[in-house]
């Protein structure tokens, strides 16, 4: 690292600009600057060499339209849910409940992974969500299909007679033999599950965040006011 000079770091910047979006490229350039700062502190390069090497302009530019995601159609949702319903295993029951919540609650992937059994009130069907910066919001689960899917999955969790933990995750790993574990699903595991089900259902590629975009778009199309949508999404600013 101490051998890098201005011409080298400029070449790195050019390569990052071609391959990544502006925010990602700039995050990587920031890491490069920090690494070179450590090299200077260790005496591997002079102050002049360090200052010249980090003299990098930030990458600017906009993402292509495709990068902004898309909304899922009713037919695509139906295909995804039918795919889960056709899977008679415990994974099919769990994934149906997750897709239902993505559809009618607009959760972030990390929010889905962090849900606990105690967050869902079986009496009034209210779901408590802890979002970014520990902000909490409550969303009513009024769709009969979603309520039924959650009930089916909770029945399997109870049926497994797992040791009761202080905090019991709502969505957990399932072993190949079909055994439901008490191990919480990670957000990356949820990403993988969504992609596998998408391929099985023959649905065009989409990102997990597109389910959230669809949730917001459907509410606005139905005439729900912006302030209500903002609250359900957990956004601080309505412009988001």
VENNOR-V730073 format. One record per pair of residues at least 24 apart in sequence whose ideal C-beta (glycine too) atoms are under 6 Angstrom apart, sorted by the first residue. I is the first residue (numbers start at 1). GAP is how many residues later the second one is. Records with the same first field share a line. If there is no record, write none. Layout:
I->GAP, GAP
This chain:
1->34, 38
2->37, 42, 43
4->49
5->48
6->46, 47
9->44, 47
13->43
17->42
21->42
22->37, 38, 39
25->34
26->32, 33
29->27
69->138, 141, 144
70->140
71->142, 143, 146
72->142
76->127
77->26
79->122, 124
80->117, 121
83->114, 117, 118
89->89
90->66, 84, 88, 90
91->83
93->59, 60, 63
94->59
95->98, 102
96->53
97->52, 53, 56
100->46, 49
102->109
104->39, 42
105->34
106->106, 109, 127
109->78, 81, 99
110->77
112->78
113->72, 73, 74, 77
115->55
116->51, 53, 54
117->51, 53
131->103
137->97
139->93
156->24
